[in-house]
Amino acid sequence: QVQLVESGGGLVQAGGSLRVSCVASGIIFRIYTMDWYRQAPGNQRELVATITGAGNTNYADSVKGRFSISRDNAENTVYLQMNSLKPEDTAVYYCHVRRSRDYWGKGTLVTVSS
C-alpha cells in the first residue's frame, strides 16, 4: 500500500526559509516522479515542483528561483526547500505520486506571516 507522509511545515516570517519533507512507502521510490502541490484556502490545488526518478526538476513560475525540490532515494524521501517565502506561499503542501492512480499525503501546513 502506497503511503506518503509529509512533515516540516510551520510558521515562518516573510523572507524566511523552510524545508518540508515527504517519506514514501509501498513503491519502488527511485523510479517514480514525485511532486509537491499546494492548496491555499479558497484556491484549487496547484503543482509547485516535480522531480523525476533521474533527478530532472520543474517548477511553477511563481516559485522559480526560490524553491528547490530534491530527493534521497536511499531514504525514500523527497524534499522541498523554500526560500524567500512570501505570504502568498501560505498553503497546505501535499506530496504526490502517480502509480496506476494518484496518491496523496495528508499535507503539511506552511504559514508565512507578513
N, C-alpha and C positions, 0 to 999 in steps of 0.2 A: 504494500500500500504506500502510495506516494504521500509524503508529508513535508511541508515547508514551514519552518519556524523562524520568524523574524525577531530581532532584538536590536536594542541600541537607540531607540527613539528617546525623545525627551524635549525639554525646554531649552532654547538657546536664544541669545540676543542676535539681532540683525548684524551681519558681518562675521558671525562666528562659524564654527565648523562642527560637524557631527558625522559619525560613521555608523551606518546601520548594517546589520549582518543577517544572513539567511542561511540556515543549515537545512540541507535537503537529505531525505532518506527515501528508500524504496525505488531509486532509479540509479542507473549507471551514470553518475553525475557528470563525468568528464566528457560525455558525448553530446550532452544536451545544451542547447541555447537557453540561457537564463535571462530573465527580465526583471526590472523593477518598474512598477507602476505606482501612481499616487492618486488619491482622491480627496479633494478638498470639500468642505461642506457645501452642498448645493450644486456641486460640479460633477461631471462624468469622470470616470476613472480614465487616466491618461498614461501613456507609455513614457517613461522617463529615460531609461537606458537599457541596452541589450548587450550581452556578451555571448559569443558563440563558443562552442567547445574548443575551437582553435585559438580563442582569445581575441577575436575581432570584436570591436565595440562600435556602438552607435548611440547617439544621444538626441533627445528632444532639443530643439533650438533654444528653448527657454533655460536650459541648464548647461549648454555647451560652454566649456572653459571654466565652469565652477564645480561640476560634479564629475566623479570618476568611478566607473564600475570595474571591479576586478573579481577574480575567483581563485580559490585554493582547492584544486581538485583532490589533494590528499586529505583535506578536511571536509570535503563536500559542502563548501561554503562559498557564497557569493556576497560581495561587499558593495556598498555604495558610499563613497566618501563625498561628503557635501561641504563645500567651502563657500565663503562669501554668501552665506544664507540671507534670504530676503523674507519679509513677512508673507509674501505670496507663495513661498515654498511650504507654508504650513499645510499639512495634509496627513492622512494615513498612508503610509508607504507599504506596498504589498510586493511580495516576491511571487514570481510566476514561472511556470514551466508547462510546455505543451508536450504531453506524451499520450498519444491517441485522443486525449481530451485536455482541456485546460485544468491545471491545478493551481490553487492559490493558498498562500498563508493567511493567517488571521490579521496580519498587518501590525505595524508599529507606528505610533503617533509621533509626529515631529511638529513642534510648535515653535515658530520663530517670532519673537517679540520685537516690536519696533522701538 
